[in-house]
């Protein structure tokens, strides 16, 4: 019998090494991953979104994530990334680790600034 939790944890670690080419924070810490499901046979479905519906890199991002997971999680029998658009992504989904990475990169709290602008409206 497979250990679905162990496979799921390995997948999350692989996702933490996958990046949107335009943002130097991994897709997991950006909050783009909405779910990782592993069935009893080891088939994997990753539900994720992108920062924008019209992202021209969507196909490449999906392909790279599928390949990254296949390469780093040999226990995964099959890997499928399904793009979802509901709920819409917002900076509020960024993990504390992602937020810290953005602070180091830009020198200020990008998420905090976005929240202040959004709440001000």
C-alpha positions as CSV (number, residue, x, y, z in Angstrom):
1,X,0.0,0.0,0.0
2,X,1.3,3.5,-0.8
3,X,1.8,6.2,1.7
4,X,-0.3,9.0,0.2
5,X,0.9,11.6,2.8
6,X,4.5,10.8,2.1
7,X,4.0,11.2,-1.6
8,X,2.0,14.4,-1.1
9,X,4.9,15.8,1.1
10,X,7.4,15.0,-1.6
11,X,5.3,16.7,-4.2
12,X,5.1,19.8,-2.1
13,X,8.9,19.8,-1.8
14,X,9.1,19.5,-5.6
15,X,6.7,22.4,-6.0
16,X,8.9,24.5,-3.8
17,X,11.5,24.1,-6.5
18,X,9.2,25.1,-9.3
19,X,8.9,28.8,-10.3
20,X,6.8,31.1,-12.3
21,X,9.4,32.4,-14.8
22,X,8.4,36.0,-14.0
23,X,8.4,35.9,-10.2
24,X,11.4,34.6,-8.2
25,X,9.3,32.8,-5.6
26,X,8.3,29.2,-6.0
27,X,4.7,28.3,-7.0
28,X,3.9,26.8,-3.7
29,X,4.9,29.8,-1.6
30,X,3.2,32.1,-4.1
31,X,0.0,30.4,-3.1
32,X,-0.7,29.2,-6.6
33,X,-1.2,25.6,-5.5
34,X,-4.8,25.0,-4.3
35,X,-4.6,21.2,-3.8
36,X,-2.5,18.1,-4.2
37,X,-4.4,14.8,-4.4
38,X,-2.9,11.3,-4.5
39,X,-5.2,8.4,-5.2
40,X,-4.8,4.8,-3.9
41,X,-2.8,3.9,-7.0
42,X,-0.4,6.8,-6.8
43,X,-1.9,9.0,-9.5
44,X,-1.4,12.7,-8.7
45,X,-3.6,15.7,-9.5
46,X,-2.3,19.1,-8.6
47,X,-4.9,21.9,-8.7
48,X,-3.3,25.3,-9.2
49,X,-3.9,28.7,-10.6
50,X,-1.8,31.5,-12.0
51,X,-1.5,35.1,-11.0
52,X,-3.4,36.1,-14.2
53,X,-5.9,34.3,-16.4
54,X,-4.2,35.4,-19.6
55,X,-0.7,34.4,-18.5
56,X,1.3,33.6,-21.7
57,X,3.5,31.2,-19.8
58,X,0.7,29.0,-18.6
59,X,1.5,26.0,-20.8
60,X,5.2,26.1,-19.9
61,X,4.5,26.4,-16.2
62,X,2.2,23.4,-16.2
63,X,4.7,21.4,-18.3
64,X,7.6,22.3,-16.0
65,X,5.7,21.5,-12.8
66,X,4.6,18.1,-14.2
67,X,8.2,17.3,-15.2
68,X,9.6,18.5,-11.9
69,X,7.2,16.3,-9.9
70,X,7.7,13.3,-12.1
71,X,11.5,13.6,-11.8
72,X,11.6,14.1,-8.0
73,X,8.7,11.9,-6.9
74,X,9.2,8.5,-8.7
75,X,6.4,7.1,-6.5
76,X,3.9,9.2,-8.4
77,X,2.4,6.9,-11.0
78,X,1.0,9.7,-13.1
79,X,1.1,13.5,-12.7
80,X,-1.6,15.9,-13.9
81,X,-1.7,19.6,-13.3
82,X,-5.2,21.1,-13.6
83,X,-5.5,24.9,-13.8
84,X,-8.4,26.3,-11.9
85,X,-9.5,29.9,-11.8
86,X,-11.8,29.9,-8.8
87,X,-11.1,31.3,-6.3
88,X,-9.1,33.9,-8.0
89,X,-5.5,34.2,-6.8
90,X,-4.5,37.3,-4.8
91,X,-1.4,38.2,-2.9
92,X,-3.2,37.2,0.3
93,X,-2.5,33.5,-0.7
94,X,1.3,34.0,-0.5
95,X,2.8,31.9,2.4
96,X,4.8,33.6,5.1
97,X,8.0,32.1,3.5
98,X,7.0,33.6,0.1
99,X,6.3,36.9,1.7
100,X,9.7,37.0,3.3
101,X,11.4,36.1,0.0
102,X,9.6,39.0,-1.7
103,X,10.6,41.3,1.1
104,X,14.3,40.4,0.6
105,X,14.0,40.8,-3.1
106,X,12.2,44.1,-3.2
107,X,13.2,45.6,0.1
108,X,9.7,46.1,1.4
109,X,6.5,44.1,2.2
110,X,4.9,43.8,-1.3
111,X,1.9,41.9,0.2
112,X,1.4,44.4,3.0
113,X,1.5,47.3,0.5
114,X,-1.1,45.5,-1.7
115,X,-3.3,44.9,1.3
116,X,-3.1,48.5,2.3
117,X,-4.0,49.7,-1.2
118,X,-6.8,47.1,-1.5
119,X,-8.3,48.0,1.9
120,X,-8.1,51.7,1.2
121,X,-10.5,51.4,-1.8
